[in-house]
Amino acid sequence: MTLRKPFAIGLVATTAIATLTIIARTFSQTNQSTSLDTGNVIFLHPDGTSAAHWGAARFLNYGSDGRLNWDRMSHLGVYLGHMKNQLTATSNAGAVTHATGVKVDADSYGLDETGKPMTALSGKPQTIMQEAIAQGIPTAIINSGIISEPGTGAFLAKVKNRQAHAEITKQIVESGVDIILGGGEIWYLPKEKTGRHAKSGKREDGVNLIDLAKRKGYAVVYNREELLKLPTNTKKVLGIFAAEDTYNDEPEEDLKKQKLPLYVESAPTAAEMLQTTLRVLSNRSKPFFIVQEEEGTDNFSNYNNAKGCLEAMKRADDAVGVAMKFIEQNPNTMLLTAADSDASGLEVIGEQISNMPLNQPLPPRQKNGAPLDGRDGTGTLPFVSAPDARGQRFPFAIAWTGFADNAGSIVAKAHGMNAARMQPTIDNTEIYRLMYRSLFTKTLPSSSP
């Protein structure tokens, strides 16, 4: 694998407009009787993204006068992500709150303080996706990281420790979900088995979950080409696109030394995974429920890898665009986006060219000690924005406050069916209520103040 060219940050998703139009028309015809109060739900979780992350992606890809797909979503609310016992969310506890509508402790992965499964706001000991599966609603989880990442895993699994990847993966395969797309092959295979992605499994129990999935009727695919060739009438899909994550989340300098790309080159993008999922689920007679996480936005930020973060942001926004295109022909679809934390406190530093020359490396730090990133890491040339309305391009740097997740300036957005129900300030528990109302036509009492 070869390192990408310096400016190859935005990977354009190969969205087939004609295919999506056919999907949209087919789904509209089979769901004409569906009320616009209930229908499909697509929850996209671009992990770790604040308004500043989105701003950086906008400058780089579309310029200061341009707009992201995310910008064009119709409703937004300031997101309050505090946990039961701390102000800043953890990925696992944030996902549990999204999946159950209940505040939990920061170390929860679906269990309460006594080790029992969380009772959701609905009154059931099931997550919203488990309840959907029980009612025969077609479902899918999609992740650019290992599938046991909490943003998807917590919708289907409950464990004592978020590091229990083998058990989480097993619960996912056994859950009955229709489509599973992500990385993490090592957690599907026993230790003595080498996978398609050339690494040995890490399961201690000897179970081969890929074989189990095949017995359950899943078609198994391992790369972009195989995924995009799936027949439309495929019933169940297991996509395993990397031994671990589909990205290499290390500092820019380390990736350069190892000659590693930002993303596994054979793996599909977030947009491609969502596009295929819509193509498969659109043939069903019932509305569907999709939970998708772009995890690279969080992990690259946590390594202060600005180049990787901005590539991940573009991928997340491309997936938003696929969902919005689908909604144009399928108004009985709700799209929700929300992060649960602000990864590493990214901020954009933009100055005049005289103060930030395009041909001079950035200083490694600001005067207050905050580290700075250019287009290839510390001490490299500044990023350059896409042209504005007058055709001008401007230099900018990325500054970081640290390596951890922060409470940050997080914005949730909604588009399509029931989007107007998004409140200007929205507690993390309300994400569950919005999804529940759209899936089950039932308004649950609010658990937020």
C-alpha positions in Angstrom: 0.0 0.0 0.0 1.3 3.5 -0.8 0.9 6.7 1.1 -1.6 9.1 -0.4 -0.6 12.4 -2.1 -0.6 15.3 0.3 -3.8 16.9 -1.1 -5.7 13.6 -1.5 -7.7 14.2 1.6 -11.2 14.1 0.2 -12.1 10.7 -1.2 -15.2 11.2 -3.4 -17.8 8.5 -2.7 -18.9 6.6 -5.8 -22.5 7.2 -5.4 -24.5 6.0 -8.4 -27.3 8.5 -8.9 -29.2 6.4 -11.3 -29.1 3.4 -8.9 -30.3 5.5 -6.0 -33.1 6.8 -8.2 -34.3 3.3 -8.9 -34.0 2.3 -5.3 -36.0 5.4 -4.2 -38.8 4.7 -6.7 -39.0 1.1 -5.8 -39.1 1.8 -2.1 -41.7 4.6 -2.6 -43.9 2.2 -4.5 -43.8 -0.4 -1.8 -44.4 2.0 1.0 -47.0 4.3 -0.4 -49.4 3.6 2.5 -46.8 4.4 5.2 -47.7 7.4 7.3 -45.3 10.3 7.3 -45.3 10.1 11.1 -43.6 6.7 10.9 -41.1 5.2 8.6 -37.3 4.7 8.1 -34.7 5.9 10.5 -31.1 6.5 9.6 -28.9 7.5 12.6 -25.4 8.6 11.5 -22.9 9.0 14.3 -19.8 10.9 13.2 -18.0 10.2 16.4 -16.1 12.9 18.2 -17.2 15.8 15.9 -17.9 19.3 17.1 -19.0 22.3 15.1 -15.3 23.1 14.6 -14.6 19.7 13.0 -17.4 20.3 10.5 -16.0 23.8 9.9 -12.6 22.5 9.1 -14.1 20.0 6.6 -16.1 22.8 5.0 -13.1 25.1 4.5 -11.0 22.3 3.0 -13.5 20.7 0.7 -15.9 23.5 -0.3 -14.4 26.8 0.9 -15.7 29.4 3.3 -18.7 30.1 1.0 -19.5 26.5 0.2 -21.7 24.1 2.1 -21.4 20.5 3.3 -24.2 18.0 3.0 -24.4 18.3 6.8 -24.9 22.1 6.4 -28.0 21.4 4.3 -29.8 19.3 6.9 -33.0 21.2 7.8 -33.0 21.3 11.7 -30.4 21.4 14.4 -30.1 21.5 18.2 -27.2 22.2 20.6 -26.4 18.7 22.0 -26.0 18.1 25.7 -24.0 14.9 26.2 -23.3 14.7 29.9 -23.4 11.3 31.6 -25.0 10.2 34.9 -21.7 10.5 36.8 -19.5 12.9 34.7 -19.8 15.9 32.3 -18.0 14.5 29.3 -19.4 11.4 27.6 -17.5 8.2 26.9 -18.1 6.5 23.5 -19.7 3.5 25.2 -22.0 5.3 27.6 -23.0 7.9 25.0 -24.0 5.0 22.7 -25.9 3.3 25.4 -27.9 6.5 26.0 -28.6 6.8 22.3 -29.8 3.2 22.3 -31.9 3.3 25.4 -32.9 6.9 26.1 -31.5 6.7 29.7 -28.5 8.4 31.3 -25.9 5.8 32.4 -22.5 5.8 34.2 -19.5 6.5 32.1 -18.3 2.9 32.0 -21.6 1.3 31.0 -21.8 -0.8 27.9 -25.5 -1.7 28.3 -25.5 -2.8 31.9 -26.4 -0.8 35.0 -24.4 -0.4 38.2 -25.6 -3.9 39.4 -24.6 -5.6 36.2 -28.1 -6.0 34.9 -29.3 -5.0 31.4 -30.4 -1.4 31.2 -34.1 -0.8 31.1 -34.8 1.5 28.2 -37.1 4.5 28.3 -39.7 2.3 26.6 -39.8 0.2 29.8 -38.2 -2.8 28.1 -34.8 -4.4 28.8 -34.0 -3.9 25.1 -32.2 -1.3 23.1 -34.2 0.4 20.4 -32.6 -1.8 17.7 -33.3 -5.0 19.7 -36.9 -3.9 20.0 -37.0 -3.2 16.2 -35.6 -6.7 15.5 -38.2 -8.3 17.7 -40.9 -6.5 15.8 -39.6 -7.6 12.4 -38.2 -4.3 11.3 -35.2 -4.6 8.9 -32.1 -3.4 10.6 -28.4 -2.6 9.8 -25.3 -1.5 11.7 -22.3 0.1 9.8 -19.0 1.1 11.2 -15.6 2.2 9.7 -14.0 0.8 12.8 -14.2 -2.7 14.3 -17.9 -3.6 14.5 -17.7 -3.8 18.3 -17.1 -0.1 18.5 -19.8 1.2 20.9 -21.4 3.5 18.4 -22.8 0.4 16.7 -22.1 -2.4 19.2 -24.1 -0.9 22.1 -27.3 -1.1 20.0 -27.0 -4.9 20.0 -24.7 -6.0 22.9 -24.4 -5.7 26.6 -21.1 -6.4 28.4 -19.3 -5.4 31.6 -16.3 -4.0 29.8 -16.1 -2.2 26.4 -12.8 -4.1 25.7 -14.7 -7.4 25.5 -14.6 -7.3 21.7 -15.0 -11.1 21.3 -18.2 -11.2 23.3 -19.6 -8.0 21.7 -19.0 -9.4 18.2 -20.6 -12.7 19.1 -23.7 -10.9 20.5 -24.0 -8.9 17.3 -23.8 -11.9 15.0 -26.4 -13.7 17.2 -28.7 -10.6 17.4 -30.7 -11.1 14.2 -29.7 -7.8 12.7 -29.9 -8.0 8.9 -26.8 -6.2 7.8 -23.4 -5.9 9.6 -20.7 -3.9 7.9 -17.4 -2.9 9.4 -13.9 -4.1 10.4 -12.7 -6.4 13.1 -12.1 -9.8 11.4 -9.7 -10.8 14.2 -12.7 -10.8 16.6 -14.8 -13.1 14.4 -12.1 -15.9 14.2 -10.5 -18.3 16.7 -6.8 -17.9 17.5 -5.6 -20.7 15.2 -7.4 -19.3 12.1 -5.9 -16.7 9.7 -8.5 -14.5 8.0 -8.9 -13.0 4.6 -7.1 -9.9 5.9 -4.0 -11.9 6.7 -4.1 -11.7 10.5 -4.8 -14.5 13.0 -8.0 -14.4 15.0 -8.1 -13.5 18.7 -11.1 -15.5 20.0 -10.2 -17.7 23.0 -13.5 -19.7 22.8 -12.7 -21.5 19.5 -15.9 -20.2 17.9 -15.7 -19.2 14.2 -18.3 -16.4 13.9 -18.0 -16.2 10.2 -19.0 -19.8 9.8 -21.9 -19.2 12.3 -23.0 -16.2 10.2 -23.0 -18.2 7.0 -25.2 -20.9 8.7 -27.6 -18.1 9.7 -27.9 -17.1 6.1 -25.5 -14.1 5.8 -23.7 -13.5 2.6 -20.1 -12.6 3.6 -18.1 -10.0 1.7 -14.6 -8.7 2.4 -13.9 -5.7 0.2 -15.5 -2.8 -1.8 -15.8 -4.8 -5.0 -17.7 -7.7 -3.3 -20.0 -5.4 -1.4 -21.0 -3.3 -4.5 -21.7 -6.5 -6.5 -24.2 -7.9 -4.0 -27.6 -8.7 -5.6 -30.5 -6.5 -4.6 -32.4 -9.5 -3.3 -29.7 -10.3 -0.7 -31.4 -11.0 2.6 -28.6 -10.8 5.1 -25.1 -9.4 4.7 -21.9 -9.6 6.8 -19.2 -7.3 5.5 -15.7 -7.6 7.1 -13.4 -5.1 5.5 -10.3 -5.1 7.7 -8.5 -7.2 10.3 -9.1 -4.4 12.7 -10.3 -0.9 11.7 -10.6 0.2 8.1 -8.3 3.1 8.9 -4.8 3.4 10.4 -5.2 5.7 13.3 -1.7 6.9 14.2 0.1 10.2 14.0 0.9 11.4 10.4 4.6 11.0 11.0 4.2 7.3 12.1 2.1 6.5 9.1 4.6 8.1 6.8 7.4 6.0 8.3 5.4 2.8 7.9 4.2 3.8 4.4 0.6 3.3 5.5 -2.5 5.0 4.0 -5.1 6.7 6.1 -7.7 4.1 5.1 -7.5 0.5 4.0 -7.6 0.9 0.2 -9.8 -2.1 -0.5 -12.4 -1.2 2.1 -15.6 0.6 1.1 -16.2 4.2 2.3 -19.0 5.1 4.7 -21.0 6.4 1.7 -20.6 3.2 -0.2 -21.6 1.1 2.8 -24.7 3.1 3.3 -25.5 3.1 -0.4 -25.4 -0.7 -0.5 -27.4 -1.0 2.7 -30.2 1.2 1.3 -30.2 -0.8 -1.9 -30.7 -4.0 0.0 -33.2 -2.8 2.6 -35.3 -0.9 0.1 -36.7 -4.2 -1.2 -38.4 -4.9 2.1 -42.1 -4.4 2.8 -41.4 -2.6 6.1 -39.6 0.6 7.1 -36.0 0.0 8.2 -33.6 1.2 10.9 -29.9 1.9 10.2 -27.2 2.9 12.7 -23.9 4.0 11.1 -20.8 5.3 12.7 -17.8 6.9 11.1 -15.2 6.2 13.8 -12.2 7.7 12.0 -13.4 11.2 12.9 -12.8 10.4 16.6 -9.8 8.1 16.4 -7.7 10.3 14.1 -8.5 13.3 16.3 -7.4 11.4 19.4 -4.0 11.0 17.7 -4.0 14.6 16.7 -3.8 13.5 13.1 -5.5 16.4 11.3 -5.1 15.0 7.8 -6.8 11.8 8.8 -9.5 13.6 10.7 -10.4 15.7 7.7 -10.4 12.7 5.4 -12.8 11.0 7.9 -15.0 14.1 8.0 -15.3 14.1 4.2 -16.4 10.4 4.4 -18.9 11.1 7.1 -20.4 14.0 5.1 -20.5 11.9 1.9 -22.6 9.4 3.8 -24.9 12.2 4.9 -25.3 13.1 1.2 -26.3 9.6 0.3 -29.0 9.6 3.0 -30.3 13.0 1.9 -30.5 11.9 -1.7 -32.6 8.9 -0.6 -34.9 11.2 1.4 -35.6 13.3 -1.7 -37.6 10.4 -3.1 -38.6 8.8 0.3 -39.9 11.6 2.6 -41.0 9.0 5.2 -37.4 8.7 6.3 -35.7 10.5 9.2 -32.0 11.2 9.2 -30.4 12.1 12.5 -26.7 13.0 13.1 -25.1 13.4 16.5 -21.7 12.9 18.1 -21.4 12.3 21.8 -18.2 14.2 22.5 -15.7 16.6 21.0 -12.5 14.7 20.1 -9.3 16.4 21.2 -10.7 20.0 20.9 -10.0 20.7 17.3 -9.9 24.4 16.3 -9.2 26.1 13.0 -6.6 28.8 12.9 -6.9 30.9 9.8 -4.8 33.9 9.0 -3.8 36.1 6.1 -1.2 34.7 3.7 1.3 37.3 4.9 1.1 35.8 8.4 0.8 32.2 7.3 2.7 31.8 4.0 1.6 28.9 1.8 5.2 27.8 1.2 6.4 27.9 4.7 6.0 25.2 7.4 3.8 26.0 10.4 5.4 26.4 13.8 4.9 23.2 15.9 3.0 25.1 18.6 1.1 28.3 19.3 2.4 30.7 21.9 0.2 29.1 24.6 1.7 25.7 23.9 -1.2 24.3 21.9 0.1 21.9 19.1 -0.4 22.9 15.5 -1.0 20.6 12.5 -0.4 21.3 8.9 -1.4 19.2 5.9 1.1 16.4 6.8 1.4 16.8 10.5 3.6 18.9 12.8 5.9 21.4 11.2 4.5 21.0 7.7 2.8 23.4 5.2 -0.6 24.8 6.1 -3.8 23.4 4.8 -5.3 25.5 1.9 -9.0 26.0 1.7 -11.1 25.4 -1.4 -11.9 28.6 -3.3 -14.5 31.0 -1.9 -17.1 32.8 -4.0 -14.5 35.1 -5.3 -12.1 32.2 -6.2 -9.7 33.0 -3.3 -8.0 30.2 -1.3 -6.7 30.7 2.3 -4.2 29.0 4.5 -5.2 27.4 7.8 -3.9 25.3 10.6 -5.5 22.8 13.0 -4.8 23.4 16.7 -5.5 20.7 19.4 -6.3 21.1 23.0 -5.2 17.6 23.9 -5.8 13.9 23.1 -9.0 13.2 25.0 -12.7 13.5 24.3 -14.3 16.8 25.6 -17.8 18.1 26.3 -17.2 20.5 23.5 -19.6 22.3 21.1 -21.6 19.4 19.7 -24.5 19.9 17.3 -27.2 17.3 16.5 -29.1 17.6 13.3 -32.3 16.2 11.7 -33.6 16.0 8.2 -36.7 14.5 6.5 -39.6 12.9 8.4 -40.2 14.4 11.9 -37.1 16.7 11.6 -39.2 19.5 13.1 -39.3 17.6 16.3 -35.6 18.4 16.9 -35.4 20.9 19.7 -33.0 23.9 19.7 -31.2 22.4 22.7 -31.4 18.6 22.8 -30.3 16.2 25.6 -28.6 13.0 24.5 -31.6 11.0 25.8 -33.8 12.8 23.2 -32.0 11.1 20.3 -33.7 7.8 21.4 -37.1 9.5 21.7 -36.9 10.9 18.2 -35.9 7.6 16.7 -38.6 5.7 18.7 -41.3 8.1 17.6 -40.4 7.7 14.0 -40.0 3.9 14.1 -43.0 3.0 16.4 -45.3 6.0 16.1 -45.2 6.3 19.9 -44.2 9.4 21.9 -42.4 8.4 25.1 -42.2 10.7 28.1 -39.1 12.8 28.2 -36.4 11.9 30.7 -34.6 15.2 30.4 -35.4 18.3 32.5 
